[in-house]
Amino acid sequence: MKPILLILLSLTGLSGQTHAREFHVSVKGSDSNDGSASRPYRTISAAAAVAQPGDAITVHEGTYRERVTPPRGGESESKRIVYQAAPGEKVAIKGSEAIRNWKPFLAGVWKATVPNSFFGGYNPYKDLIAGDWFTDKGRPHHTGEVYLNGKSLWETNLLERVLDPQASPDGRDREGSTWVWFAESDEKNTYLYANFHDKNPNGELVEINVRDSCFYPDQPGRDYITVRGFQMSQAATQWAAPTAEQIGLIGTHWSKGWIIENNVISDSKCAGISLGKDRKTGHNVWINDPRKDGATHYNEVIVRALEAGWSREKIGSHVVRNNVIFNCEQAGIVGSLGAVFSQIANNHIYNIWAKRQFTGAEMAGIKLHGAIDVVIKSNRIHNAGRGLWMDWMAQGTRITGNLLYDNSTDDLFVEVDHGPFLVDNNLFLSGLSLLDVSEGGAYAHNLMTGRIRSVPEPRRSTPYHKAHSTALGGLSSTVGGDDRFYNNMFVGNGAPPASGAEADANPLRFGGYGLWVYNQREYPLMTGGNVYWKGAGGYFEERGALHTPAADPKPEIVEEGESVYLRLNLSADVGKAATRLVNTELLGKAKVSGLAYENADGSALAVDTDYFGKARKAAAPSAGPFEDPGQGALKLKVW
């Protein structure tokens, strides 16, 4: 009887096991097939409908015009649902449809009549962009878009401007801004007018946005999903305010444990990747109730999120890596509360807010609210208006080894955060390197060639949290200071330090080159080992710094194909700065939160490697992002 019992037990165990399946999708397939390699599905959505935790969906070469709405997620890191492009194959997911029934209207201008039934339940040419902190610049903007051979045209709000287009004074592509479109709708049809200049749109590829996203769950809690290897583009995304549900071209929708990797993401009307919140905790609450200010509303959203389970156990812990993100008019990556405990690494983000037809807050290469224990590492961000924006509750955040340049607003904006957070080994090379409306930050081994602005914010009380947790620790206004600056390099403009200051009627706001802008802050700085060149000024109580006001390191970014180089001229005396190894012990504790600067797992941290990952000397590490880079005229490959 014993052998029979063992066999029965074995069979019982086997019957409870689930075997991962791989479903295939092909443009030559059919949704009536079984999804096998020999009988693939036609749409990704058909595979999504049957995929279970542990399964993979492999999509083969072609263009898929659909919104993928995953009906379920995985169960754990080891039991995910994986959506992947077949290796070596070009797979595009588009939120657009091709339009070919254009009729001549006037010289260079064509008209297309599209039945409203074509759009189903959502018509982007009737949907206006709106939301908290959105600024329309005095005219309406639709979530729709028109593309000619993959390049988006500029929307105008008047038909006359299609007939006689004028170059936009704001965007960089002045010639491109004369390729314009206009839309109007009635009960039956939507009418599109576009100036294609000398092109016949019926002989070209003309596409229009018809879907509000390319990949986005319709419910929160679709956890442990991997999306890799796709080209996703052309979605009619709505403005992603921190007080709203944030629907990106691809988004996690208040879930946990996603991996978004190796994708090319472009042409979102607003946000590219969203790691944002849900709708139930509040949706554009400020414009719907203007009796209270936006900060009060957002504090209430945070309370509702905590009541709904905002925690490490349920939300965040995403990985976003190795993606190329461009041509998004609001943000490359955006997230309110939903990005906690995540890693954002090795992404190339550019041409964000490039047209500049509308504006508002929430616009940056990466814009996060509540970046608790988030690591932002080795990203390249340029021509993004604002590069990085850490807004509210950046605590335990580490921003390390990033390359930022050619950003017209600033490279890094830290707003009403109380620390601790760490910014190390970064290249901040735009005109304004740092806009600091926070306290409790630690800045180590950065190269800053632009100005710094130091601004207190006494009008708003914003949260800080218990260590490595979403649990509230308290509220505080921002008086400024309590920052640490060790082993950084600051480059001025060749004039006295205050020459870079902007005119400002508020005497508590200071802007210029170097750390002198913190001299009037209520909380003092901790400093040491910094290098000041070309007139940049130091902190008034600083010791151990190197001041060479006449020296010019001549920093210059050079793009050569897919590579980026930094030219830099370093003299022999750069090693005279009294540097120390930056670690948890040196940094102490942030004043307001009372918490130490440490890794997300609670262990002690040390800035013991440089921008390239090279080990730093323990006793006297090199100032700036590079350990022992050499002397004289250098050309360093930084991407």
C-alpha positions in Angstrom: 0.0 0.0 0.0 2.9 2.4 0.6 4.0 2.7 -3.0 0.4 3.2 -4.2 0.0 6.0 -1.6 3.2 7.7 -2.7 2.0 7.6 -6.3 -1.3 9.0 -5.4 0.3 11.8 -3.4 2.6 12.6 -6.3 -0.3 12.8 -8.7 -2.2 15.0 -6.3 0.8 17.4 -6.1 1.2 17.4 -9.9 -2.4 18.2 -10.4 -2.1 21.4 -8.4 0.9 22.7 -10.4 0.5 25.4 -13.1 2.7 25.2 -16.1 3.7 28.5 -17.7 2.5 28.9 -21.3 3.8 31.1 -24.1 1.2 32.7 -26.3 2.2 34.1 -29.7 0.7 37.1 -31.5 1.2 37.9 -35.2 -0.3 40.3 -37.7 -0.9 37.2 -39.8 -2.7 35.4 -37.0 -6.4 35.2 -35.9 -8.1 35.8 -32.6 -9.9 32.5 -33.2 -6.6 30.7 -33.0 -5.2 29.1 -29.9 -2.1 31.4 -29.6 0.4 28.7 -30.3 3.5 29.4 -32.3 1.8 27.7 -35.3 -1.6 29.3 -34.7 -0.9 32.8 -33.2 -3.5 35.3 -32.2 -4.0 38.5 -34.3 -4.1 41.0 -31.4 -2.2 41.4 -28.2 -5.5 41.9 -26.4 -6.7 38.4 -27.3 -3.6 36.9 -25.7 -4.0 39.2 -22.7 -7.5 37.8 -22.1 -6.2 34.3 -21.6 -2.7 34.8 -20.1 -2.4 33.7 -16.5 0.3 34.4 -13.9 3.6 32.8 -15.0 2.7 33.1 -18.7 4.4 35.0 -21.5 3.0 36.7 -24.5 5.5 37.0 -27.4 4.5 39.5 -30.1 6.0 39.2 -33.6 6.9 41.8 -36.1 4.3 44.3 -37.2 2.1 47.2 -36.2 -0.6 46.6 -33.7 -3.2 49.4 -33.5 -4.9 48.7 -30.1 -4.9 49.6 -26.5 -3.7 46.7 -24.5 -5.8 46.6 -21.3 -4.4 43.7 -19.2 -7.3 42.1 -17.3 -5.0 40.6 -14.7 -1.4 40.7 -13.4 1.0 38.2 -12.1 1.2 36.9 -8.5 4.9 37.6 -7.6 8.3 38.5 -8.9 8.8 34.8 -10.0 5.2 34.4 -11.4 4.7 37.4 -13.7 2.8 38.0 -16.9 5.3 39.0 -19.5 4.5 40.9 -22.6 7.5 40.9 -24.9 8.5 41.7 -28.5 10.0 38.7 -30.2 13.8 39.0 -30.1 15.2 40.8 -33.1 11.7 41.8 -34.4 10.3 45.3 -34.7 7.0 45.4 -32.9 4.9 48.6 -32.8 1.9 49.3 -30.6 0.1 52.5 -31.7 -2.7 54.5 -30.3 -3.5 55.8 -33.7 -5.2 54.8 -37.0 -4.2 55.7 -40.5 -6.5 58.1 -42.4 -6.5 58.2 -46.2 -9.6 59.9 -47.4 -8.2 63.4 -47.5 -9.7 65.9 -49.9 -8.1 69.1 -51.3 -9.4 72.2 -49.5 -7.2 75.0 -50.4 -3.6 75.3 -51.6 -1.5 73.0 -49.3 -4.5 72.4 -47.1 -6.5 69.1 -47.0 -9.7 68.1 -45.3 -10.7 64.7 -43.9 -14.2 63.8 -42.7 -14.2 61.1 -40.0 -17.5 59.7 -38.7 -17.7 60.0 -34.9 -18.5 56.3 -34.9 -15.0 55.6 -36.0 -13.7 56.6 -32.6 -16.0 54.3 -30.6 -16.6 55.7 -27.1 -13.7 58.1 -27.1 -13.1 61.0 -29.5 -9.8 62.8 -28.9 -10.9 65.7 -31.1 -13.8 66.5 -28.7 -11.7 65.9 -25.6 -9.9 69.0 -24.4 -6.8 68.8 -22.2 -7.6 70.0 -18.7 -6.7 69.3 -15.1 -5.1 70.7 -11.9 -2.1 72.9 -12.6 -2.6 72.9 -16.3 -2.2 76.2 -18.2 -3.7 76.4 -21.7 -2.0 79.7 -22.7 -5.4 81.1 -23.6 -6.6 78.6 -26.2 -8.1 75.1 -26.3 -6.0 72.0 -26.9 -7.3 68.5 -27.8 -5.8 65.2 -26.8 -5.8 64.2 -30.5 -2.9 64.7 -32.9 -2.2 64.4 -36.6 1.1 62.7 -37.8 2.7 62.8 -41.2 5.1 60.0 -41.8 5.5 59.6 -38.1 6.1 63.2 -37.2 3.4 65.1 -35.4 2.0 68.3 -36.7 1.1 71.4 -34.5 -2.5 71.9 -33.5 -4.0 75.3 -34.0 -7.3 76.5 -32.6 -8.3 78.5 -35.7 -8.9 77.3 -39.2 -7.4 80.6 -40.5 -4.0 79.6 -39.0 -4.1 76.4 -41.1 -4.6 78.4 -44.2 -1.8 80.9 -43.2 0.5 79.1 -40.8 3.0 81.2 -38.8 6.1 79.8 -37.1 5.8 79.3 -33.4 8.0 81.6 -31.3 8.4 79.1 -28.5 9.4 75.7 -29.9 12.8 75.0 -31.4 11.4 73.5 -34.7 10.2 76.7 -36.2 9.8 75.3 -39.7 8.0 72.2 -38.4 5.6 74.4 -36.5 4.1 75.6 -39.8 2.8 72.1 -40.5 -0.5 72.6 -38.6 -3.9 71.0 -38.1 -7.3 72.1 -36.9 -10.4 70.0 -35.8 -14.1 70.6 -35.4 -16.9 68.2 -34.7 -20.7 68.0 -35.0 -23.1 65.3 -33.9 -22.1 63.0 -36.8 -18.6 63.8 -37.9 -15.2 65.1 -37.0 -13.6 67.3 -39.6 -9.8 67.6 -39.7 -8.0 70.3 -41.7 -4.2 70.0 -42.1 -1.6 72.0 -44.0 0.7 69.4 -45.6 2.6 72.0 -47.7 3.6 70.2 -50.9 2.7 66.7 -49.7 -0.3 64.8 -50.9 -1.5 63.1 -47.7 -3.1 60.2 -49.6 0.3 59.2 -50.9 1.9 59.4 -47.4 1.3 57.8 -44.1 -1.1 60.1 -42.1 -2.2 58.9 -38.7 -4.4 60.4 -36.0 -4.7 59.6 -32.3 -7.8 57.5 -31.5 -6.9 55.8 -28.2 -6.1 57.4 -24.8 -3.2 54.9 -24.1 -1.3 52.1 -25.7 -0.9 49.9 -22.6 -2.8 50.6 -19.4 -5.0 48.5 -17.0 -8.6 49.7 -16.5 -8.4 48.8 -12.8 -5.7 49.2 -10.1 -3.9 46.2 -8.7 -2.7 44.6 -11.9 0.6 43.6 -10.3 3.8 42.0 -11.6 3.6 42.7 -15.3 6.7 43.0 -17.6 6.6 45.0 -20.8 9.7 44.8 -22.9 11.0 45.5 -26.4 8.1 47.3 -27.9 7.9 50.6 -29.9 4.8 52.3 -28.4 3.6 55.7 -29.8 0.8 58.1 -30.7 -1.6 58.1 -27.8 -4.2 60.8 -26.9 -3.2 61.0 -23.3 -4.8 63.4 -20.9 -3.0 65.8 -18.5 -1.6 63.8 -15.6 -2.0 66.0 -12.5 -0.8 64.6 -9.2 -4.4 64.9 -7.9 -5.8 62.9 -10.8 -5.7 59.4 -12.3 -2.5 59.6 -14.3 -3.0 57.7 -17.6 0.2 57.6 -19.6 1.0 56.1 -23.0 1.9 53.2 -20.9 1.0 53.1 -17.2 0.9 50.9 -14.1 -2.4 52.3 -12.7 -1.7 52.1 -9.0 -0.2 48.6 -9.1 3.0 46.9 -7.8 6.0 45.3 -9.3 6.0 46.2 -13.0 9.1 46.0 -15.2 9.1 48.4 -18.2 12.3 47.8 -20.1 14.0 48.2 -23.5 11.1 50.0 -25.1 10.9 53.0 -27.4 8.1 55.3 -26.2 7.2 58.4 -28.1 4.5 60.9 -29.2 2.3 61.0 -26.2 0.2 64.1 -26.1 0.9 64.4 -22.4 2.9 61.7 -20.5 5.0 58.8 -21.7 5.2 56.4 -18.8 2.9 56.8 -15.8 3.6 55.3 -12.4 0.7 57.2 -11.1 -2.2 57.0 -8.7 -5.8 55.9 -9.1 -9.0 57.9 -9.6 -10.8 57.0 -6.4 -8.4 58.9 -4.2 -9.1 62.1 -6.1 -9.4 63.2 -9.7 -8.5 66.9 -10.5 -9.9 67.9 -7.1 -8.6 71.4 -7.2 -10.4 72.6 -10.3 -13.5 70.9 -9.1 -13.3 72.6 -5.7 -11.3 75.8 -5.9 -12.4 76.9 -2.4 -9.3 75.3 -1.0 -5.7 75.7 -2.4 -4.0 72.9 -4.3 -1.6 72.0 -1.5 -4.5 71.4 0.9 -6.2 69.2 -1.7 -3.1 67.2 -2.3 -2.6 66.6 1.5 -6.1 65.3 1.5 -5.3 63.0 -1.5 -2.4 61.6 0.5 -4.6 60.8 3.4 -7.2 59.1 1.2 -4.3 57.1 -0.5 -3.1 55.9 2.9 -6.6 54.8 3.8 -6.8 52.9 0.5 -3.6 51.0 1.2 -0.8 53.1 -0.1 2.2 51.1 1.2 5.2 49.1 0.1 3.1 45.9 0.3 0.6 47.1 -2.3 2.0 49.9 -4.4 5.2 50.7 -6.4 8.5 48.7 -6.5 8.6 49.1 -10.2 11.6 48.9 -12.5 11.8 51.3 -15.5 15.0 50.8 -17.4 16.8 51.0 -20.7 13.9 52.8 -22.4 14.1 55.6 -25.0 11.4 58.2 -24.4 10.8 61.3 -26.5 8.2 63.7 -28.0 5.9 63.9 -25.0 4.5 67.3 -24.2 4.1 66.9 -20.4 6.6 64.4 -19.1 8.7 61.4 -20.1 8.0 59.6 -16.8 5.4 60.9 -14.3 4.1 59.5 -11.1 2.1 60.6 -8.1 2.5 58.3 -5.0 2.6 55.2 -7.2 6.4 55.3 -7.9 7.4 54.5 -4.3 10.3 52.0 -3.8 11.0 52.0 -7.6 14.1 52.1 -9.7 14.4 54.3 -12.8 17.7 53.6 -14.6 19.5 53.9 -17.9 16.7 55.7 -19.8 17.3 58.2 -22.5 14.7 61.0 -22.3 14.6 63.9 -24.6 12.3 66.3 -26.5 9.9 66.7 -23.6 7.7 69.8 -23.9 9.3 70.5 -27.2 6.4 72.2 -28.9 5.5 74.3 -25.8 2.0 75.0 -27.0 0.7 74.6 -23.4 2.3 74.6 -20.1 1.7 74.0 -16.3 3.3 72.2 -13.4 4.0 68.4 -13.7 6.3 68.9 -16.7 9.7 67.3 -16.7 11.8 64.5 -18.1 11.0 62.7 -14.8 8.3 64.2 -12.5 7.5 62.4 -9.3 5.4 63.1 -6.2 6.3 61.0 -3.3 9.6 59.5 -4.5 10.0 57.5 -1.3 13.1 55.2 -1.5 13.2 55.7 -5.3 16.6 55.3 -7.1 17.0 57.4 -10.2 20.3 56.3 -11.8 22.3 56.7 -15.0 19.6 58.4 -17.1 20.3 60.8 -19.9 17.9 63.7 -20.0 18.1 66.7 -22.4 15.9 69.2 -24.2 13.2 68.5 -21.6 12.4 71.9 -20.3 12.9 70.7 -16.8 15.0 67.6 -16.3 14.2 66.1 -12.9 11.4 67.3 -10.6 11.1 65.7 -7.2 7.9 67.3 -5.8 6.8 66.5 -2.2 8.1 63.6 -0.1 11.4 62.9 -1.8 12.7 60.9 1.1 15.2 58.1 0.9 15.5 59.1 -2.7 18.8 58.7 -4.5 19.6 60.5 -7.7 22.9 59.2 -8.9 25.1 59.2 -12.0 22.6 61.0 -14.3 23.6 63.1 -17.3 21.5 66.3 -17.8 22.1 69.1 -20.3 20.4 71.4 -22.7 17.3 71.8 -20.4 15.9 75.3 -20.6 14.2 75.4 -17.2 16.5 73.6 -14.9 18.2 70.2 -14.5 16.9 69.4 -11.0 14.0 70.9 -9.0 13.5 69.6 -5.5 10.2 71.1 -4.2 9.1 71.1 -0.5 10.9 67.9 0.4 12.3 67.6 3.9 14.9 64.8 3.4 16.9 62.8 3.7 17.7 62.4 0.0 21.0 62.0 -1.8 22.1 63.6 -5.1 25.5 62.3 -6.1 27.8 61.8 -9.1 25.5 63.7 -11.5 26.4 66.0 -14.4 24.1 69.1 -14.2 25.2 71.1 -17.3 22.2 73.3 -18.1 21.9 77.0 -17.3 20.1 76.4 -14.0 21.6 73.3 -12.4 19.5 73.2 -9.2 16.3 74.8 -8.0 16.2 74.1 -4.3 12.9 74.7 -2.6 13.6 71.9 -0.1 15.7 71.1 2.9 17.6 68.0 4.1 19.2 67.2 0.8 22.8 65.8 0.4 24.8 66.7 -2.7 28.0 64.9 -3.3 30.5 64.7 -6.2 28.3 66.5 -8.7 29.4 68.8 -11.5 27.2 71.9 -11.7 27.9 74.3 -14.5 24.7 76.3 -14.1 23.2 78.5 -11.4 21.6 77.4 -8.1 18.5 79.0 -6.8 17.7 78.7 -3.1 14.1 79.4 -2.1 12.2 78.8 1.2 8.5 77.9 1.1 6.9 79.0 4.4 3.3 78.9 3.0 2.8 75.2 2.6 3.0 72.4 5.1 4.0 69.2 3.4 4.5 65.6 4.8 7.5 63.7 5.8 7.4 60.0 6.6 8.7 57.3 8.9 11.9 55.6 7.7 11.4 53.6 4.5 7.7 53.8 4.8 4.6 55.6 3.5 3.4 56.1 7.1 3.2 59.8 8.0 5.8 61.2 10.3 4.4 64.8 10.4 4.0 68.0 8.4 6.3 70.9 8.1 6.8 74.1 6.1 10.1 74.6 4.3 12.5 77.2 5.7 15.4 76.0 3.5 19.0 74.9 4.3 20.0 71.8 6.3 21.6 70.6 3.1 25.0 68.9 2.8 27.4 69.7 -0.1 30.5 67.7 -0.2 33.1 67.2 -3.0 31.1 69.0 -5.7 32.5 71.1 -8.6 30.8 74.5 -9.3 31.5 76.5 -12.5 30.6 80.2 -12.7 30.2 82.5 -15.6 33.5 84.4 -15.2 31.8 87.3 -13.3 31.3 87.8 -9.5 29.1 85.1 -7.9 26.1 87.3 -7.6 26.1 88.3 -11.3 24.0 85.3 -12.1 21.2 86.3 -9.7 17.8 86.8 -11.2 15.9 89.9 -10.3 13.5 88.9 -7.5 11.4 91.1 -5.2 11.5 88.5 -2.5 14.7 89.1 -0.4 14.6 85.5 0.8 15.2 84.1 -2.7 18.8 83.9 -4.0 20.1 82.7 -7.3 23.7 82.5 -8.6 26.7 80.4 -9.1 27.9 78.3 -6.1 26.7 77.9 -2.5 26.7 81.5 -1.4 23.0 81.5 -2.3 22.4 79.6 1.0 24.1 82.2 3.2 20.8 83.6 4.5 19.0 80.3 5.0 17.6 79.6 8.5 19.2 76.2 8.7 23.0 76.1 8.1 24.7 73.9 5.5 27.3 71.1 6.1 30.0 71.5 3.5 33.5 70.5 2.6 35.8 69.5 -0.3 34.0 71.6 -2.9 35.8 73.2 -5.9 34.8 76.6 -7.2 35.8 77.8 -10.7 35.3 80.8 -12.9 33.9 83.1 -10.2 31.5 80.6 -8.5 31.1 81.6 -4.8 31.3 79.4 -1.7 29.2 79.1 1.4 30.2 81.7 4.0 31.2 79.2 6.7 32.8 76.7 4.4 36.2 75.2 5.1 38.4 73.0 3.0 37.2 74.2 -0.3 39.3 75.1 -3.4 38.6 78.5 -4.9 40.2 79.2 -8.3 38.1 82.1 -9.6 40.3 82.8 -12.6 40.4 79.2 -13.8 38.0 77.9 -16.5 37.5 74.1 -16.9 35.6 74.8 -20.1 33.0 72.1 -19.8 31.4 71.2 -23.1 29.0 68.4 -24.2 29.7 66.9 -27.6 27.3 64.5 -29.2 28.8 62.1 -31.7 26.2 59.7 -33.1 24.8 57.6 -30.2 27.7 58.6 -27.9 28.0 61.7 -25.7 31.4 63.1 -24.5 32.2 65.7 -21.9 35.2 67.9 -22.7 36.8 69.2 -19.5 40.1 71.0 -18.7 41.4 70.1 -15.3 44.5 71.7 -13.6 46.8 70.0 -11.2 45.5 71.9 -8.2 42.0 70.3 -8.3 43.3 67.8 -5.8 43.9 70.4 -3.2 40.2 70.4 -2.0 39.9 68.8 1.4 37.6 65.9 0.4 36.3 63.1 2.6 34.4 59.9 1.8 30.7 60.7 1.9 28.8 58.2 3.9 26.0 57.8 6.5 28.2 58.8 9.4 29.4 62.0 7.7 25.9 63.1 6.6 24.2 62.7 10.0 20.4 63.1 10.1 18.0 65.4 8.4 16.7 68.0 10.8 13.0 67.9 10.1 12.4 64.2 9.6 15.2 63.2 12.1 16.2 60.3 9.8 19.7 59.2 8.6 20.9 59.1 5.1 21.0 55.4 4.3 20.1 52.8 1.7 16.5 51.7 1.1 17.1 48.5 3.1 18.2 50.6 6.1 21.9 49.8 5.7 24.6 52.4 5.8 25.5 54.1 2.5 28.7 55.3 1.1 29.4 57.3 -2.1 32.4 55.0 -2.8 32.1 54.7 -6.6 32.1 57.5 -9.2 30.0 58.3 -12.3 31.5 55.3 -14.1 31.3 52.9 -11.2 35.0 53.2 -10.5 36.0 52.7 -6.8 36.8 56.0 -5.0 39.7 56.4 -2.7 38.6 56.0 0.9 40.8 58.8 2.4 40.7 61.6 -0.1 38.4 60.9 -3.0 38.5 63.1 -6.1 36.1 66.0 -6.1 33.5 65.9 -8.8 31.9 63.0 -10.6 35.1 61.3 -11.8 37.7 59.5 -9.7 41.2 60.4 -10.9 40.1 61.5 -14.4 43.5 62.9 -15.3 44.7 66.5 -16.0 44.7 68.9 -18.8 42.2 68.7 -21.7 40.0 65.6 -21.2 37.4 64.0 -23.4 35.3 61.7 -21.3 32.6 59.4 -22.8 29.6 60.0 -20.5 26.9 58.1 -22.5 
